[in-house]
Amino acid sequence: MDIPAELVHDTQARFLNRRAQRTEQLERLNVRGLIETDSAARVEARLSRLGVPMPDARALVEGHEPLADLTARLPQDTRQNVERLLGANDLVGVAYLDLARAAARAVARVVLRDRRGRTTGYGTGWLCSPRLLITNNHVLTGPDDARTAAAEFDYELRPDGTLRDRVTLPLDPDTLFLTSEALDYTVVAVGGDTAPFGWIPCFGGADRNVLGEALSIIQHPSGEPKQVALRENRLVDRLPDFLHYETDTAPGSSGSPVFNDAWEVVALHHSGVPRTDAQGRVLRRDGRPTAPGDSDSDIDWIANEGVRISRILEDLRARPDASHPLIAELLAAPRPPRPAPERTMATTRSAQDRATLDLGELDLNALNADPDGRVTLPVTLTLRLKAPEGRPAPGRDRPYLDPADADAARAYYAPLNAELNADATPQQRFLALSELVTGTHARTLAYAPAEQLYPWVDVWPDGQLRSLYSAREHTPAELIEADRAAQARRDRLAAAEGLNADALEDALPYNCEHVVPQSWFAKRQPMRGDLHHLFACEPDCNSFRGNTPYFDFPDYGEAIRSDCGRREPGEFEPAHGRGAAARATLYFLLRYPGVVRQYAPRHIQTLLAWHAAHPPGDWERHRNAAIHAAQGNRNPLIDHPDWAATTDFTEGLGR
């Protein structure tokens, strides 16, 4: 797909306008390295995502600990990732190639055709959710372009140089088509079965890239079979909407995904910066000025430009179409399933409990048997173990969203029928609800998120946990193991050094967030263990928020650090989870009136606005039922969201 001349001109202008800043950044990169080039907060967050504990990441960034001392105590894979990010080691483990291969399955060649079916051009696109493909606006400008186009998956060469059998799927713009000329992206639904190819999740936030990091691009340049520019681009500048990455080798292809070294997509490639001569003429690779008819692949590109994924997601969230189920699925960004292998020999359980083999395209006539008629096959077995009928899956020994909970909820609020009549004042409604949630809080639970929160209470319908502020996905076992390991480390340090338990907890925090910070109530029970305001949340987001009150920034934009949210002195707005955090905080005011002194009436209005804008879903309804079973009370704003507007929550503020 030839890039429109106007787009190339605009890209070149942005690149030239940033020459002074870019030169300074490159000098700092070359002399001082990555740590001293990008912001400390961004580098800390990036290291944390690679598995470095936040206190260690901060010590490294602030110069309190040498890199060699830090990496010496890290697991080998984490050590390699950190050293590679910081330029201390260019080696990659073979698992790096597995990640690349998994990402590549979701990348397709976009074939453009006219109404008569004649091919008019090519681009690259990739599955950004189970049903959606993303590419550039200049590749698919409108729905009519998409109706005649197609996505070709597996258009690539085998190791022996022959082409694989491609899979062609139609685009379905009538189901969904969204585009932005300003950000040069198009999102369109795909028809047919995309499951074999997996998909590449899109994450917002600031911790997915740092200046100086090596980037990779998977693409179909000029419509050719799929190729990869592996770690050949270096991120050199970050603009509000775009990333600039320089390359000595291959240019990008329109609509390609651009990845960081953890194979997380950070940009949608859309244009390049061409080399020009003294007269401003664009030059070919052979040094001659370009002429009409020259292909993009003939141009001598000196830099690439991609649209920041965080800006695309921000734009999608602001659209009226954001509530469309397919867009909501894209914005949720859960971990995609692994793409199915191209050919497997899978064992399945038959009615007679015998193993069967699917030999796929195996040519039995081409096999050589030994004198006894036996054949030795090079086989890779993929096993899926299914529990016997009637045995529940792990962690699901009880129903998720039990229909019986509706009756339990009706019975729970039955005593309030007379008190919540139309004549009740907002203050009276607050008092009635406060007395209910307090009087029914029958069991005080110890603060032990690995015992109650992670295994069941905070689990989403798909069986995973999601960080409250960043929406990062974790398995329950992952957080349970991490918290127990941290607790064991606390115990060892306390026994060996005689250190204060509270100080150790601050240094080695749980993967758990109190939406009403513990310092506000001096870690007293029953507040500390009250499950209604406890949520899964990594330590870096915990420490980023600290004990800062919630706030709604009118100009909320990109997170200051990682994808946890935006923070300024005395103010914090999370990137995700606003509705759940608001309802949990309002519950806390009902259950513990007079305790919170850090909020004023203006904060209550923010919480009520978040509650109205982000209503509760199945996850919060499940939480409410599970907590009701565990400690006896419920959060009324989950069962009856409309009650918030007629209840005076300022009655719960400390004076």
C-alpha positions, 0 to 999 in steps of 0.5 A: 500500500503506497503511503499517501504523499500528504501523510508522508509530508506530515510525518516528515514535518513532525520528525523535523520539528522534533530534531532538537529534542531527538538529538538531545535524547539520542546523545543522552541515550548514547552517553548515559543509557536508557535509565537516564534518558526517559522519566524515572517513573516510566523506567521503573514501571517498565522494569516492574512489568519485566518482573523486577520488584518495585523497590529494586527497580526504584533503587536501580533507577535512582542509582542506589544499586549497580545493575550487576548487583540487582540482576544477580538475584533475579531469575534467569529469564527476568535477568535476561529481559532486564539486561536486554532492555538496558542494552547490557546483553543482546542475547534472547532466550528461545522463548522469545521466538515462541512469543514472536511466532504466536504474535505473528499468527494474528498478523494478516495481509490486507488485500484491496480489491475494486468492485470487479474483484481486481487487486488494487493494493495491499496493506497489513492488519492484525487481530486486536480482539477475537473479532476485530482487525486493525489497520490504517485509515489510509489502507481502509478509508471507508466501509466500501473499501472493506466490503471488497477487501479481505484478510489473508492469514498464514501468507508466509513461507515455510522453512523449505521456501514454499508458500503455506496454504493461506486462509482468506477471511472476509471483512464485515464492515456492516457489523462494525467499522470505525476509523480516524483520519487524524490518528490513521487507524481503522477497526473493522469486524472480520467474518469467519473463524479467527480462533486459529490465529489468536489475537494481539491485545491492546493495552493503554498506559505509559509503561509499555515503552521506554526511549532507547528500547528495541522495537520489532515489526511484523508485516507484509511489505508491499504485499509480500509474504509475512516478514519481521524486522526483529529488534531493528528499530530503536525508539527515539522519540515519543510525541503525544500521538505518535512514536518515532523509531529509527532503523538501519534496515527495513521500513515498516508496512502500513498497518503493521503492529510494532512491539516492544521487547516483551512482545506487547504492541505499542504502536500501529505503524503508518508512515515513514520519514524519507531521506531527501536531498538538498532540494528536498526531493525524496531519494530512492535507495540507490540515491536517485530522486524518486519518480512517478510510479516508484514503489514505497519499497524503493524509497530510502526511509530513515525513520518510522512513525507509528500511532501510539496504541494508548492514543487509539484506545483513548480515542475509542473510549471517547467515541459514541460507539464505545458501548458496542459489544465488540469495542467493549471486548477490545477495550477490556484487553484480556489475555488472548488464547494461544493460537491453535497449532497448524497441525496436531496429533491430538488425543481425545477420550472416546466413549470406550476410553480409547485414545484416537489420533487425528493425523491431519494431512499426514501422507501415510503412503509416503511412510516407510514401514519396517519388516514387521509393518511398524512405522515410527512417526515423529509426533508432537502430542497436544493433551487436553485433560477433561475432568470426569463428568460431574466433577467441577473445574478447580475453584468452581465448586460453587456456581458463579452468579448463583440464581439463588442470590437474587432471592437472598438479596431480596430477603436482605433488603426486605427490612428496609421496605418501610424505611426507604419509602418516597417520603424518606429524606436523603439523610434518612436513607443514608442512616437506614442503609448504614444501619443495615450494612453495619448490623448484618456484618456478622463476621470479621475477617482477617486481612488475608487476600490469598485466602478469600479475595484471590481464590473466589471473591475477586474472580471474573467470569473467565476465572481470571483476576484483573488489577483494579487500576490497570486491568492487567490480568493474572491467574488466581494462583499467580497472586496467591503464590506471590503474596505467600512468597512475600509473606514468607520473606517478611517473616524471615526478615522480621525474625532475622533483623527484628524489623517492624512488621508494618514497615516490611509490609510497605516494602513488600506489599500485597497484590491487594488494594484497599480503595480506602487506604489503610493509613486513613483508618490506622489498619484497624479491624474490621475495616482492614479485612472488609472484603467490600473494599479490597481488590486485586492490584499489583504493588506498583499501582498500589504504591503509585496511588499511595494514600491519595484521594480519588479525583476526576481530572477534566483533562485526563489523558495518558497515565503519568506512570505505567497504566495505573492512572494519573496522579498529581499532588493530593489527587489520583484518577485510576485508568480502570475500575472507577465504577467499582472503586467508587461503589466500594468507597461509598459502601465504606462511608455507609459501613464506617461513617465518620472514619473518612476525613480525607474527602469533602462533598466535592469528592462524593460528587466525583464518586457518584459520577463514576458510579453512574458512568460505569454501572456494575456488571457480573463481576461485581454482582459475583463479588457482592454475593460471595462477600455476603456469604463470607461476612454477612453484608452486601453493598447496596449500590451493586444491588440497587444502583439507583439508590445512590442518587437519593442517598446523602453520602456526605453523612458518612464523612468525618467532620 
